[in-house]
Amino acid sequence: MSQNHFTLKFKLKSKENSDALRKQLPAMMPDYFKAADRIGTIHYSRFTFLSDLELLFLADFDGEFSNLITGLANTAGPVFDNIFKYVDKSPASPVSNNVEAFVAWALRVKIKPVNLYSAYPGVTVTEIKALAAAAQINPGGEQRPFLVVIPAKSQFSYFMIQLLLKGRGKGITSDLDKVGTPHFAQFVKLGNKQVGFFTAYDGTFDTYIADFTKNIGQIFDLLFKFTKNAPPSPCRKHLQEFIDFAAGANREPIGFYSAYPGLTVQDIHALIADSKSAA
């Protein structure tokens, strides 16, 4: 089964609605997590505010997008009903009684990524969980989300960033493999001359950024030529400035969901290798 990613952008009605949703959304997450566990195809997901009037919902998952959105309507309908109180031009509620309208809305607001990365392509949530259970592994890692928004200097720069990312797709995959701690990653064009770089990774932020800079810093050196208020380049020689930039551009996640918390990329690679050698 293929792995996929989506980013959905919710347009909020007003700053007041955004403020109210910021306060209420964290309390909705336990119900959403239970729904995600029941669906069983979501690897990682999280919400974050892109701006005062924009909420993002992003996920890495197995299978078809429409199947996942249908599953969310049936299992997490009340969560989205509450969110849609604050969303402009939202689909009909309750979502669970208007599944087709919810799917059509999601297809309309879905943002296509510029490129995608997976550390273990083609392996499903179900397979990873089964391998971990069979091995009786005791996961001790710590997974974190990284949601950085890169602002382009101009519309031309926005176009150039996308062109660079499309042209370096295979190289980015190879570089992220060398880092060894990102599970999934994607560059997503967010509109308003902004590109998002979203990852789920293992370990501490500073260690991740240091390894990241060493192995994939060159692509960011290119991107920063077109980035507003970019740190100095090359990144590898200005590590602290890059860390400061990344920390400042990072968006706070709400409801970071992991289907297999504590399992590192290297744990999963070892489980897959062991299963193949035993076959």
MIGU-832961 format. One record per residue (C-alpha): residue number from 0; residue in one letter; z, x, y. Coordinates in Angstrom, 1 decimal. Example, Ala and Ser with C-alpha at 12.3 -4.5 7.8 and 13.67 -1.06 7.14 Angstrom:
2
{seq: 0	type: a	w: 7.8	u: 12.3	v: -4.5};
{seq: 1	type: s	w: 7.1	u: 13.7	v: -1.1};
This chain:
279
{seq: 0	type: m	w: 0.0	u: 0.0	v: 0.0};
{seq: 1	type: s	w: -0.9	u: 1.3	v: 3.4};
{seq: 2	type: q	w: 1.6	u: 2.1	v: 6.2};
{seq: 3	type: n	w: 1.1	u: 0.7	v: 9.6};
{seq: 4	type: h	w: 2.7	u: 0.6	v: 13.1};
{seq: 5	type: f	w: 3.0	u: -2.1	v: 15.8};
{seq: 6	type: t	w: 4.2	u: -2.1	v: 19.3};
{seq: 7	type: l	w: 4.6	u: -5.5	v: 20.9};
{seq: 8	type: k	w: 5.1	u: -5.9	v: 24.7};
{seq: 9	type: f	w: 7.1	u: -8.9	v: 25.9};
{seq: 10	type: k	w: 6.5	u: -9.8	v: 29.6};
{seq: 11	type: l	w: 9.8	u: -11.1	v: 31.0};
{seq: 12	type: k	w: 10.0	u: -13.9	v: 33.5};
{seq: 13	type: s	w: 12.2	u: -12.2	v: 36.1};
{seq: 14	type: k	w: 14.6	u: -9.3	v: 36.8};
{seq: 15	type: e	w: 17.4	u: -11.8	v: 36.3};
{seq: 16	type: n	w: 16.1	u: -12.8	v: 32.9};
{seq: 17	type: s	w: 15.7	u: -9.1	v: 32.0};
{seq: 18	type: d	w: 19.4	u: -8.4	v: 33.0};
{seq: 19	type: a	w: 20.5	u: -11.4	v: 30.9};
{seq: 20	type: l	w: 18.5	u: -10.2	v: 27.9};
{seq: 21	type: r	w: 19.8	u: -6.7	v: 28.2};
{seq: 22	type: k	w: 23.3	u: -8.0	v: 27.8};
{seq: 23	type: q	w: 22.5	u: -10.4	v: 24.9};
{seq: 24	type: l	w: 20.0	u: -8.5	v: 22.8};
{seq: 25	type: p	w: 22.5	u: -6.1	v: 21.1};
{seq: 26	type: a	w: 24.5	u: -9.0	v: 19.8};
{seq: 27	type: m	w: 21.4	u: -10.4	v: 18.1};
{seq: 28	type: m	w: 20.7	u: -7.2	v: 16.1};
{seq: 29	type: p	w: 23.0	u: -7.8	v: 13.1};
{seq: 30	type: d	w: 21.0	u: -11.0	v: 12.3};
{seq: 31	type: y	w: 17.8	u: -9.1	v: 12.8};
{seq: 32	type: f	w: 18.9	u: -6.3	v: 10.5};
{seq: 33	type: k	w: 19.7	u: -8.8	v: 7.8};
{seq: 34	type: a	w: 16.2	u: -10.3	v: 8.2};
{seq: 35	type: a	w: 14.5	u: -6.9	v: 8.1};
{seq: 36	type: d	w: 16.4	u: -6.1	v: 4.8};
{seq: 37	type: r	w: 15.2	u: -9.4	v: 3.3};
{seq: 38	type: i	w: 11.6	u: -8.8	v: 4.3};
{seq: 39	type: g	w: 11.7	u: -5.3	v: 2.7};
{seq: 40	type: t	w: 8.6	u: -3.8	v: 4.2};
{seq: 41	type: i	w: 10.0	u: -2.4	v: 7.5};
{seq: 42	type: h	w: 10.7	u: 1.4	v: 7.5};
{seq: 43	type: y	w: 12.0	u: 1.7	v: 11.1};
{seq: 44	type: s	w: 12.1	u: -0.6	v: 14.1};
{seq: 45	type: r	w: 13.8	u: -0.8	v: 17.5};
{seq: 46	type: f	w: 13.6	u: -2.7	v: 20.8};
{seq: 47	type: t	w: 13.6	u: -0.9	v: 24.2};
{seq: 48	type: f	w: 13.0	u: -1.9	v: 27.8};
{seq: 49	type: l	w: 9.9	u: -0.3	v: 29.2};
{seq: 50	type: s	w: 10.7	u: -1.7	v: 32.7};
{seq: 51	type: d	w: 12.7	u: -4.5	v: 34.3};
{seq: 52	type: l	w: 10.0	u: -6.9	v: 33.4};
{seq: 53	type: e	w: 8.8	u: -5.5	v: 30.0};
{seq: 54	type: l	w: 10.5	u: -5.4	v: 26.6};
{seq: 55	type: l	w: 9.0	u: -3.4	v: 23.7};
{seq: 56	type: f	w: 9.5	u: -4.1	v: 20.0};
{seq: 57	type: l	w: 8.1	u: -1.4	v: 17.7};
{seq: 58	type: a	w: 8.1	u: -0.9	v: 14.0};
{seq: 59	type: d	w: 6.7	u: 1.2	v: 11.1};
{seq: 60	type: f	w: 6.0	u: -1.0	v: 8.1};
{seq: 61	type: d	w: 4.1	u: -1.5	v: 4.9};
{seq: 62	type: g	w: 1.2	u: -3.8	v: 4.4};
{seq: 63	type: e	w: -0.6	u: -6.3	v: 6.7};
{seq: 64	type: f	w: 0.6	u: -7.0	v: 10.3};
{seq: 65	type: s	w: 0.2	u: -10.8	v: 9.9};
{seq: 66	type: n	w: 2.3	u: -10.8	v: 6.7};
{seq: 67	type: l	w: 5.1	u: -9.0	v: 8.5};
{seq: 68	type: i	w: 5.0	u: -11.3	v: 11.5};
{seq: 69	type: t	w: 5.1	u: -14.3	v: 9.2};
{seq: 70	type: g	w: 8.1	u: -12.9	v: 7.5};
{seq: 71	type: l	w: 9.8	u: -12.3	v: 10.8};
{seq: 72	type: a	w: 9.2	u: -15.9	v: 11.8};
{seq: 73	type: n	w: 10.7	u: -17.2	v: 8.6};
{seq: 74	type: t	w: 13.7	u: -14.9	v: 8.4};
{seq: 75	type: a	w: 14.4	u: -13.9	v: 12.0};
{seq: 76	type: g	w: 13.2	u: -17.0	v: 13.8};
{seq: 77	type: p	w: 16.5	u: -17.6	v: 15.7};
{seq: 78	type: v	w: 16.5	u: -14.1	v: 17.0};
{seq: 79	type: f	w: 13.1	u: -14.5	v: 18.6};
{seq: 80	type: d	w: 13.9	u: -18.0	v: 19.8};
{seq: 81	type: n	w: 16.7	u: -16.5	v: 21.9};
{seq: 82	type: i	w: 14.4	u: -13.7	v: 23.2};
{seq: 83	type: f	w: 11.7	u: -16.1	v: 24.1};
{seq: 84	type: k	w: 14.0	u: -17.9	v: 26.5};
{seq: 85	type: y	w: 13.4	u: -15.0	v: 28.8};
{seq: 86	type: v	w: 9.7	u: -14.3	v: 28.1};
{seq: 87	type: d	w: 6.8	u: -15.4	v: 30.2};
{seq: 88	type: k	w: 4.1	u: -17.4	v: 28.3};
{seq: 89	type: s	w: 6.0	u: -17.3	v: 25.0};
{seq: 90	type: p	w: 4.9	u: -19.1	v: 21.9};
{seq: 91	type: a	w: 6.3	u: -22.5	v: 20.9};
{seq: 92	type: s	w: 9.9	u: -22.6	v: 19.6};
{seq: 93	type: p	w: 11.5	u: -22.8	v: 17.2};
{seq: 94	type: v	w: 9.4	u: -20.0	v: 15.8};
{seq: 95	type: s	w: 10.1	u: -20.9	v: 12.2};
{seq: 96	type: n	w: 8.4	u: -24.2	v: 12.7};
{seq: 97	type: n	w: 5.5	u: -22.7	v: 14.7};
{seq: 98	type: v	w: 4.6	u: -19.7	v: 12.5};
{seq: 99	type: e	w: 0.9	u: -19.7	v: 13.3};
{seq: 100	type: a	w: 1.5	u: -19.8	v: 17.0};
{seq: 101	type: f	w: 4.0	u: -16.8	v: 16.7};
{seq: 102	type: v	w: 1.4	u: -14.8	v: 14.7};
{seq: 103	type: a	w: -1.3	u: -15.6	v: 17.3};
{seq: 104	type: w	w: 1.0	u: -14.6	v: 20.1};
{seq: 105	type: a	w: 1.9	u: -11.3	v: 18.3};
{seq: 106	type: l	w: -1.7	u: -10.5	v: 17.8};
{seq: 107	type: r	w: -2.4	u: -11.1	v: 21.5};
{seq: 108	type: v	w: 0.4	u: -8.8	v: 22.8};
{seq: 109	type: k	w: 0.1	u: -6.1	v: 20.1};
{seq: 110	type: i	w: -0.8	u: -2.7	v: 21.6};
{seq: 111	type: k	w: -3.1	u: -0.4	v: 19.6};
{seq: 112	type: p	w: -1.7	u: 3.1	v: 19.1};
{seq: 113	type: v	w: -3.8	u: 6.1	v: 20.1};
{seq: 114	type: n	w: -2.8	u: 7.9	v: 16.9};
{seq: 115	type: l	w: -0.2	u: 7.7	v: 14.1};
{seq: 116	type: y	w: 1.8	u: 10.0	v: 11.9};
{seq: 117	type: s	w: 3.7	u: 9.5	v: 8.7};
{seq: 118	type: a	w: 5.6	u: 12.3	v: 6.9};
{seq: 119	type: y	w: 5.1	u: 10.4	v: 3.6};
{seq: 120	type: p	w: 1.9	u: 8.3	v: 3.9};
{seq: 121	type: g	w: 1.3	u: 5.6	v: 1.4};
{seq: 122	type: v	w: 4.9	u: 5.4	v: 0.1};
{seq: 123	type: t	w: 6.6	u: 2.0	v: 0.5};
{seq: 124	type: v	w: 10.1	u: 1.1	v: 1.5};
{seq: 125	type: t	w: 10.6	u: -0.4	v: -2.0};
{seq: 126	type: e	w: 9.5	u: 2.8	v: -3.7};
{seq: 127	type: i	w: 11.7	u: 5.0	v: -1.5};
{seq: 128	type: k	w: 14.7	u: 2.9	v: -2.2};
{seq: 129	type: a	w: 14.0	u: 2.8	v: -5.9};
{seq: 130	type: l	w: 13.6	u: 6.6	v: -6.1};
{seq: 131	type: a	w: 16.9	u: 7.1	v: -4.2};
{seq: 132	type: a	w: 18.8	u: 4.6	v: -6.4};
{seq: 133	type: a	w: 17.4	u: 6.2	v: -9.6};
{seq: 134	type: a	w: 18.4	u: 9.7	v: -8.4};
{seq: 135	type: q	w: 21.8	u: 8.4	v: -7.3};
{seq: 136	type: i	w: 21.4	u: 10.4	v: -4.1};
{seq: 137	type: n	w: 24.2	u: 10.4	v: -1.6};
{seq: 138	type: p	w: 22.3	u: 10.5	v: 1.8};
{seq: 139	type: g	w: 24.1	u: 12.6	v: 4.4};
{seq: 140	type: g	w: 21.5	u: 12.9	v: 7.1};
{seq: 141	type: e	w: 21.4	u: 11.3	v: 10.5};
{seq: 142	type: q	w: 18.3	u: 9.5	v: 11.7};
{seq: 143	type: r	w: 17.6	u: 8.9	v: 15.4};
{seq: 144	type: p	w: 14.8	u: 7.3	v: 17.4};
{seq: 145	type: f	w: 13.0	u: 9.1	v: 20.2};
{seq: 146	type: l	w: 11.2	u: 6.9	v: 22.7};
{seq: 147	type: v	w: 9.6	u: 8.9	v: 25.5};
{seq: 148	type: v	w: 7.3	u: 7.4	v: 28.2};
{seq: 149	type: i	w: 4.8	u: 9.8	v: 29.7};
{seq: 150	type: p	w: 3.5	u: 8.8	v: 33.2};
{seq: 151	type: a	w: 0.0	u: 9.9	v: 34.1};
{seq: 152	type: k	w: -0.8	u: 11.2	v: 37.5};
{seq: 153	type: s	w: -3.7	u: 8.9	v: 38.0};
{seq: 154	type: q	w: -6.0	u: 6.5	v: 36.2};
{seq: 155	type: f	w: -8.3	u: 9.5	v: 35.4};
{seq: 156	type: s	w: -5.3	u: 11.4	v: 34.0};
{seq: 157	type: y	w: -4.4	u: 8.4	v: 31.9};
{seq: 158	type: f	w: -7.9	u: 8.4	v: 30.4};
{seq: 159	type: m	w: -7.7	u: 12.2	v: 29.8};
{seq: 160	type: i	w: -4.4	u: 12.0	v: 28.0};
{seq: 161	type: q	w: -5.8	u: 9.4	v: 25.6};
{seq: 162	type: l	w: -8.9	u: 11.5	v: 25.1};
{seq: 163	type: l	w: -6.9	u: 14.6	v: 24.3};
{seq: 164	type: l	w: -4.7	u: 12.7	v: 21.8};
{seq: 165	type: k	w: -7.6	u: 11.2	v: 20.0};
{seq: 166	type: g	w: -9.3	u: 14.6	v: 19.8};
{seq: 167	type: r	w: -6.2	u: 16.3	v: 18.5};
{seq: 168	type: g	w: -5.3	u: 13.7	v: 15.8};
{seq: 169	type: k	w: -5.5	u: 15.9	v: 12.7};
{seq: 170	type: g	w: -3.9	u: 18.8	v: 14.6};
{seq: 171	type: i	w: -1.0	u: 16.7	v: 15.7};
{seq: 172	type: t	w: -0.4	u: 15.6	v: 12.1};
{seq: 173	type: s	w: -0.4	u: 19.2	v: 10.9};
{seq: 174	type: d	w: 2.0	u: 20.2	v: 13.7};
{seq: 175	type: l	w: 4.4	u: 17.4	v: 13.0};
{seq: 176	type: d	w: 4.4	u: 18.3	v: 9.3};
{seq: 177	type: k	w: 5.5	u: 21.8	v: 10.4};
{seq: 178	type: v	w: 8.4	u: 20.4	v: 12.4};
{seq: 179	type: g	w: 9.7	u: 18.8	v: 9.1};
{seq: 180	type: t	w: 12.1	u: 16.2	v: 10.6};
{seq: 181	type: p	w: 9.9	u: 13.3	v: 12.0};
{seq: 182	type: h	w: 9.5	u: 10.4	v: 9.6};
{seq: 183	type: f	w: 7.0	u: 8.5	v: 11.7};
{seq: 184	type: a	w: 5.5	u: 9.1	v: 15.1};
{seq: 185	type: q	w: 2.9	u: 7.5	v: 17.3};
{seq: 186	type: f	w: 1.3	u: 7.8	v: 20.8};
{seq: 187	type: v	w: 0.8	u: 4.4	v: 22.3};
{seq: 188	type: k	w: -1.0	u: 3.5	v: 25.5};
{seq: 189	type: l	w: 1.4	u: 1.2	v: 27.4};
{seq: 190	type: g	w: -0.7	u: 0.3	v: 30.4};
{seq: 191	type: n	w: 0.3	u: 1.0	v: 34.0};
{seq: 192	type: k	w: -0.9	u: 4.7	v: 33.4};
{seq: 193	type: q	w: 1.9	u: 5.3	v: 30.8};
{seq: 194	type: v	w: 1.7	u: 6.6	v: 27.3};
{seq: 195	type: g	w: 4.6	u: 6.2	v: 24.9};
{seq: 196	type: f	w: 5.5	u: 8.8	v: 22.3};
{seq: 197	type: f	w: 7.8	u: 7.2	v: 19.7};
{seq: 198	type: t	w: 9.4	u: 8.9	v: 16.7};
{seq: 199	type: a	w: 12.1	u: 8.4	v: 14.2};
{seq: 200	type: y	w: 13.6	u: 11.8	v: 13.2};
{seq: 201	type: d	w: 16.4	u: 13.7	v: 11.5};
{seq: 202	type: g	w: 19.2	u: 15.7	v: 13.0};
{seq: 203	type: t	w: 20.4	u: 16.3	v: 16.5};
{seq: 204	type: f	w: 18.3	u: 15.8	v: 19.7};
{seq: 205	type: d	w: 18.5	u: 19.4	v: 20.9};
{seq: 206	type: t	w: 17.5	u: 20.9	v: 17.5};
{seq: 207	type: y	w: 14.7	u: 18.4	v: 17.1};
{seq: 208	type: i	w: 13.3	u: 19.2	v: 20.6};
{seq: 209	type: a	w: 13.6	u: 23.0	v: 19.9};
{seq: 210	type: d	w: 11.7	u: 22.7	v: 16.6};
{seq: 211	type: f	w: 9.3	u: 20.2	v: 18.2};
{seq: 212	type: t	w: 8.5	u: 22.6	v: 21.1};
{seq: 213	type: k	w: 7.9	u: 25.5	v: 18.7};
{seq: 214	type: n	w: 5.5	u: 23.6	v: 16.5};
{seq: 215	type: i	w: 3.8	u: 21.0	v: 18.7};
{seq: 216	type: g	w: 4.5	u: 22.3	v: 22.2};
{seq: 217	type: q	w: 0.8	u: 23.2	v: 22.8};
{seq: 218	type: i	w: -0.4	u: 19.6	v: 22.8};
{seq: 219	type: f	w: 2.3	u: 18.8	v: 25.4};
{seq: 220	type: d	w: 1.2	u: 21.8	v: 27.4};
{seq: 221	type: l	w: -2.2	u: 20.1	v: 27.6};
{seq: 222	type: l	w: -0.8	u: 16.6	v: 28.3};
{seq: 223	type: f	w: 1.5	u: 17.9	v: 31.1};
{seq: 224	type: k	w: -1.6	u: 18.9	v: 33.1};
{seq: 225	type: f	w: -2.1	u: 15.2	v: 33.6};
{seq: 226	type: t	w: 1.5	u: 14.1	v: 33.7};
{seq: 227	type: k	w: 3.5	u: 13.1	v: 36.8};
{seq: 228	type: n	w: 6.6	u: 15.3	v: 37.5};
{seq: 229	type: a	w: 5.9	u: 17.3	v: 34.3};
{seq: 230	type: p	w: 8.1	u: 20.3	v: 33.4};
{seq: 231	type: p	w: 6.7	u: 23.8	v: 33.6};
{seq: 232	type: s	w: 4.5	u: 25.1	v: 30.9};
{seq: 233	type: p	w: 4.3	u: 26.6	v: 28.3};
{seq: 234	type: c	w: 7.0	u: 24.5	v: 26.8};
{seq: 235	type: r	w: 8.2	u: 27.2	v: 24.4};
{seq: 236	type: k	w: 9.1	u: 29.4	v: 27.4};
{seq: 237	type: h	w: 10.8	u: 26.6	v: 29.3};
{seq: 238	type: l	w: 12.8	u: 24.9	v: 26.5};
{seq: 239	type: q	w: 15.6	u: 23.6	v: 28.7};
{seq: 240	type: e	w: 13.2	u: 22.2	v: 31.2};
{seq: 241	type: f	w: 11.4	u: 20.4	v: 28.4};
{seq: 242	type: i	w: 14.7	u: 19.1	v: 27.0};
{seq: 243	type: d	w: 15.7	u: 17.8	v: 30.4};
{seq: 244	type: f	w: 12.3	u: 16.1	v: 30.9};
{seq: 245	type: a	w: 12.4	u: 14.5	v: 27.4};
{seq: 246	type: a	w: 16.0	u: 13.3	v: 27.9};
{seq: 247	type: g	w: 15.1	u: 11.8	v: 31.3};
{seq: 248	type: a	w: 11.9	u: 10.1	v: 30.0};
{seq: 249	type: n	w: 13.6	u: 8.8	v: 26.9};
{seq: 250	type: r	w: 14.2	u: 5.0	v: 26.7};
{seq: 251	type: e	w: 17.5	u: 3.8	v: 25.2};
{seq: 252	type: p	w: 16.9	u: 2.0	v: 21.9};
{seq: 253	type: i	w: 18.4	u: -1.3	v: 21.1};
{seq: 254	type: g	w: 18.8	u: -2.2	v: 17.4};
{seq: 255	type: f	w: 17.5	u: 0.9	v: 15.7};
{seq: 256	type: y	w: 16.8	u: -0.3	v: 12.1};
{seq: 257	type: s	w: 16.3	u: 2.0	v: 9.2};
{seq: 258	type: a	w: 15.6	u: 0.7	v: 5.7};
{seq: 259	type: y	w: 17.1	u: 3.9	v: 4.1};
{seq: 260	type: p	w: 19.7	u: 5.3	v: 6.5};
{seq: 261	type: g	w: 20.8	u: 8.9	v: 5.9};
{seq: 262	type: l	w: 17.7	u: 9.9	v: 3.9};
{seq: 263	type: t	w: 16.0	u: 12.8	v: 5.5};
{seq: 264	type: v	w: 12.3	u: 13.6	v: 5.4};
{seq: 265	type: q	w: 13.1	u: 16.5	v: 3.0};
{seq: 266	type: d	w: 15.1	u: 14.2	v: 0.8};
{seq: 267	type: i	w: 12.2	u: 11.8	v: 0.5};
{seq: 268	type: h	w: 9.7	u: 14.6	v: -0.1};
{seq: 269	type: a	w: 12.0	u: 15.9	v: -2.9};
{seq: 270	type: l	w: 12.3	u: 12.4	v: -4.5};
{seq: 271	type: i	w: 8.5	u: 11.9	v: -4.4};
{seq: 272	type: a	w: 7.9	u: 15.4	v: -6.0};
{seq: 273	type: d	w: 10.5	u: 14.8	v: -8.7};
{seq: 274	type: s	w: 8.9	u: 11.4	v: -9.6};
{seq: 275	type: k	w: 5.5	u: 13.0	v: -9.9};
{seq: 276	type: s	w: 6.8	u: 15.9	v: -12.1};
{seq: 277	type: a	w: 8.5	u: 13.4	v: -14.3};
{seq: 278	type: a	w: 5.5	u: 11.2	v: -14.7};
